[in-house]
Amino acid sequence: MQAQPIQRVVIVGGGTAGWMAAALLARALGKAVRIRLVESDEIGIVGVGEATIPQIRHINTFLGIDEDDMLRATQGTFKLGVQLNDFGRLGDSYLHAFSDIGLPLGLIGFHHYWLRERRRDPASDLWAYSLNTQAANEHRFARMEKVGDTPLGGIKYAYHFDAGLYGQYLRKRCDPAVVQRTEGKVVEVRLREGDGFIESVRLASGETIEGDLFVDCSGFRGLLIEGALHAGYESWQHWLPCDRAMAVACARSEPLWPYTRATARAAGWQWRVPLQHRTGNGLVYASAHMGDDEAAATLLAHLDGEPLGEPRPLRFTTGMRRKAWQRNCVALGLAAGFMEPLESTSIHLIQSGISRLLAMFPDRQCDPVLVDEYNRQTRFEYESIRDFLILHYKATERDDTPFWRQCAAMDIPPGLARKLALFRGHGQIFREREELFTEVAWLQVMIGQRIEPQAYHPLADALGTAQLDGFLTDIRTLVGRAAASMPDHARFVADHCRAGDS
Ligand SMILES: Cc1cc2nc3c(=O)[nH]c(=O)nc-3n(C[C@H](O)[C@H](O)[C@H](O)COP(=O)(O)OP(=O)(O)OC[C@H]3O[C@@H](n4cnc5c(N)ncnc54)[C@H](O)[C@@H]3O)c2cc1C
């Protein structure tokens, strides 16, 4: 029993973060709490953020959302992973696929057997054992939990969608008796005397909205967490040097690829996200190495279809808020930090921030023990994602531009250095605590970007050569057959979740 339960939650911001927070908090907390969401049409939303990772599917389960219905409403498609081109060397290409690779055998992971095999056959392809990759290469898709009645895991997928439509979709699912939306601009944040908790926000209309708990979803500006509470921002620009983006949509092209594409460019990288009605594109770049005009020209020169408008510039500083929870204010989304979209982690970080807030839901005192724990867990999550992203820049042999030479030469955080040493020396990867990216994710980026292990686990030698051959051939065959049995991705979308169909 809480002494002073929270009864009024105020969310400032109606972008993806604001509406995800409203929908999930309303569902979890029910009518015991009233939620006010304030958003400003004049300011608008950032409006990019079209690629996701598989954890987003838990939201559907929690909110009782029918997946096909959501995809119809958001022009959505399916995503099997991210294809990374030209990162290790110009001409390189690999998929960071969401599914498992192969099958662990005995005490050790599959990749140790594959590393042994590769000593014999240097052309042996790790991704021949990845169901998602085999399906993606042929632009196929199906919902497949496992491969027939074998122990091989099935397809793991996420979505591409129009982020603006996704926010609106969640908004429609909010019970107006629990979530009250107000259009208006917050012009003042009032703090309580004594403890400095936020007491209320005042709108341009003159209305004052009081609350017990404030959720700052106001985007990069961090109106409450920074503007009023000065939580501080830790920049990671020395590790993640891109600080600008240009985004433009173009006409849809064929085939409908079931993956995000990220292609390294002279001073950054370019994304391609296939939706039903158009393709989203953007160039993420470092302003120290590339001007805005050059960025726009580079972006437009590499589109698969006619541009649907002018490139839209965005600026950011990679990093995180020093304290995402301060007093009675929790920042989510861009207000909490931003690490660039290379692995589509931002929407996931909103989701995990909300889950963490619910797990530690406070009373009106906001006990500092809870606040500290929230901030500690948030930092761990951000830093482990940060290290994974840095790997994409650091593991390069490119020396064709000053940007890539800088990336190859940069110092890296100790946790990443440890991971690289373990893999280089022993082919070992260990997932730390609850870090987001699993061993198989790290494996694909390290192998895909040419990090060569000198050894593999000694137990991989326990298998006879014929047994190893049989084991690997069986998996390749099963994976290949399962992928070939799937329909074309465009066909699957048309049959199950075509936008406009009811
Ligand atoms: C270039 C780029 C690419 C990205 N790609 C991806 C991706 O592929 N996948 C992914 O997961 N994420 C991606 N993201 C991140 C994603 O866009 C954001 O995490 C997500 O959109 C959440 O944004 P937000 O709701 O925090 O902020 P915003 O969308 O900026 O919303 C802020 C809200 O606050 C309101 N507001 C602000 N000030 C006031 C005020 N004074 N009064 C009232 N209301 C106010 C605004 O009106 C708006 O409603 C990308 C981001 C960028 C910059």
The ligand as an SDF file (V2000), in Angstrom:
LIG
                    3D

 53 58  0  0  0  0  0  0  0  0999 V2000
   17.5920   10.9270  -38.2050 C   0  0  0  0  0  0  0  0  0  0  0  0
   16.8270   10.0720  -37.2480 C   0  0  0  0  0  0  0  0  0  0  0  0
   16.4590    8.7840  -37.6230 C   0  0  0  0  0  0  0  0  0  0  0  0
   15.7790    7.9480  -36.7240 C   0  0  0  0  0  0  0  0  0  0  0  0
   15.4670    6.6690  -37.0820 N   0  0  0  0  0  0  0  0  0  0  0  0
   14.9410    5.8360  -36.1700 C   0  0  0  0  0  0  0  0  0  0  0  0
   14.6590    4.4860  -36.4710 C   0  0  0  0  0  0  0  0  0  0  0  0
   14.8200    4.0330  -37.6000 O   0  0  0  0  0  0  0  0  0  0  0  0
   14.1730    3.6900  -35.4990 N   0  0  0  0  0  0  0  0  0  0  0  0
   13.9530    4.1530  -34.2390 C   0  0  0  0  0  0  0  0  0  0  0  0
   13.5740    3.3800  -33.3670 O   0  0  0  0  0  0  0  0  0  0  0  0
   14.1360    5.4510  -33.9420 N   0  0  0  0  0  0  0  0  0  0  0  0
   14.6410    6.2830  -34.8600 C   0  0  0  0  0  0  0  0  0  0  0  0
   14.8460    7.5930  -34.5390 N   0  0  0  0  0  0  0  0  0  0  0  0
   14.4300    8.0820  -33.2420 C   0  0  0  0  0  0  0  0  0  0  0  0
   12.9290    8.3390  -33.2560 C   0  0  0  0  0  0  0  0  0  0  0  0
   12.6210    9.2690  -34.2550 O   0  0  0  0  0  0  0  0  0  0  0  0
   12.5220    8.8890  -31.9020 C   0  0  0  0  0  0  0  0  0  0  0  0
   13.0250    8.0880  -30.8800 O   0  0  0  0  0  0  0  0  0  0  0  0
   11.0360    8.8710  -31.7740 C   0  0  0  0  0  0  0  0  0  0  0  0
   10.4390    9.4860  -32.8600 O   0  0  0  0  0  0  0  0  0  0  0  0
   10.6030    9.5250  -30.5140 C   0  0  0  0  0  0  0  0  0  0  0  0
   10.6750   10.9060  -30.6250 O   0  0  0  0  0  0  0  0  0  0  0  0
   10.0770   11.7240  -29.4110 P   0  0  0  0  0  0  0  0  0  0  0  0
    8.6480   11.3700  -29.2450 O   0  0  0  0  0  0  0  0  0  0  0  0
   10.9750   11.5530  -28.2410 O   0  0  0  0  0  0  0  0  0  0  0  0
   10.2500   13.2380  -29.8740 O   0  0  0  0  0  0  0  0  0  0  0  0
    9.4510   14.1070  -30.9750 P   0  0  0  0  0  0  0  0  0  0  0  0
    8.9610   13.3020  -32.0970 O   0  0  0  0  0  0  0  0  0  0  0  0
   10.3490   15.2590  -31.2760 O   0  0  0  0  0  0  0  0  0  0  0  0
    8.1780   14.6360  -30.1940 O   0  0  0  0  0  0  0  0  0  0  0  0
    8.2540   15.7060  -29.2850 C   0  0  0  0  0  0  0  0  0  0  0  0
    6.8570   16.1060  -28.8780 C   0  0  0  0  0  0  0  0  0  0  0  0
    6.9520   17.1000  -27.8620 O   0  0  0  0  0  0  0  0  0  0  0  0
    6.0880   18.1530  -28.1870 C   0  0  0  0  0  0  0  0  0  0  0  0
    6.5980   19.3860  -27.5960 N   0  0  0  0  0  0  0  0  0  0  0  0
    7.8520   19.8570  -27.6320 C   0  0  0  0  0  0  0  0  0  0  0  0
    7.9230   21.0290  -26.9870 N   0  0  0  0  0  0  0  0  0  0  0  0
    6.6640   21.2860  -26.5220 C   0  0  0  0  0  0  0  0  0  0  0  0
    6.0900   22.3450  -25.7940 C   0  0  0  0  0  0  0  0  0  0  0  0
    6.7880   23.4190  -25.4320 N   0  0  0  0  0  0  0  0  0  0  0  0
    4.7800   22.2700  -25.4920 N   0  0  0  0  0  0  0  0  0  0  0  0
    4.0340   21.1940  -25.8710 C   0  0  0  0  0  0  0  0  0  0  0  0
    4.5320   20.1730  -26.5710 N   0  0  0  0  0  0  0  0  0  0  0  0
    5.8320   20.2240  -26.8980 C   0  0  0  0  0  0  0  0  0  0  0  0
    6.0690   18.1800  -29.7050 C   0  0  0  0  0  0  0  0  0  0  0  0
    4.9380   18.8470  -30.1960 O   0  0  0  0  0  0  0  0  0  0  0  0
    6.0200   16.6860  -29.9950 C   0  0  0  0  0  0  0  0  0  0  0  0
    4.6890   16.2290  -29.9070 O   0  0  0  0  0  0  0  0  0  0  0  0
   15.4710    8.4410  -35.4460 C   0  0  0  0  0  0  0  0  0  0  0  0
   15.7900    9.7560  -35.0900 C   0  0  0  0  0  0  0  0  0  0  0  0
   16.4560   10.5670  -35.9830 C   0  0  0  0  0  0  0  0  0  0  0  0
   16.8070   11.9730  -35.5720 C   0  0  0  0  0  0  0  0  0  0  0  0
  1  2  1  0
  2  3  1  0
  2 52  2  0
  3  4  2  0
  4  5  1  0
  4 50  1  0
  5  6  2  0
  6  7  1  0
  6 13  1  0
  7  8  2  0
  7  9  1  0
  9 10  1  0
 10 11  2  0
 10 12  1  0
 12 13  2  0
 13 14  1  0
 14 15  1  0
 14 50  1  0
 15 16  1  0
 16 17  1  0
 16 18  1  0
 18 19  1  0
 18 20  1  0
 20 21  1  0
 20 22  1  0
 22 23  1  0
 23 24  1  0
 24 25  2  0
 24 26  1  0
 24 27  1  0
 27 28  1  0
 28 29  2  0
 28 30  1  0
 28 31  1  0
 31 32  1  0
 32 33  1  0
 33 34  1  0
 33 48  1  0
 34 35  1  0
 35 36  1  0
 35 46  1  0
 36 37  1  0
 36 45  1  0
 37 38  2  0
 38 39  1  0
 39 40  1  0
 39 45  2  0
 40 41  1  0
 40 42  2  0
 42 43  1  0
 43 44  2  0
 44 45  1  0
 46 47  1  0
 46 48  1  0
 48 49  1  0
 50 51  2  0
 51 52  1  0
 52 53  1  0
M  END
$$$$
